[in-house]
Amino acid sequence: MSRDTGSTPARTLVRSGSAGVSAAAERLAFWTAVAFPAVYVGIAALRSWIPAFGAVVVALLAVNAAALLVGHSHKIDRREPADRDG
């Protein structure tokens, strides 16, 4: 007995939904990685008030590296807003 592996509307919806979530996560990670160096400046300014400064910097570098890995393939759409629909 063979199973039908065709695309049903539910499967198509799940695939398009997961692609949208994936693209949103990629976009968020990309812009987080871009903006994150500004956090380093703020943390450096507060250095004397942060007891475990070294651990904080290492943790922030790890978060920034993860954001770079997740968001590295994000492509910025430079088309005009009216052109995005089709």
ABEGO torsion letter per residue (X at the ends): XBBBABBBAAAAAAAAAAAAAAAAAAAAAAAAAAAAAAAAAAAAAAAAABABAAAAAAAAAAAAAAAAAAAAABBBBABBAAAAAX
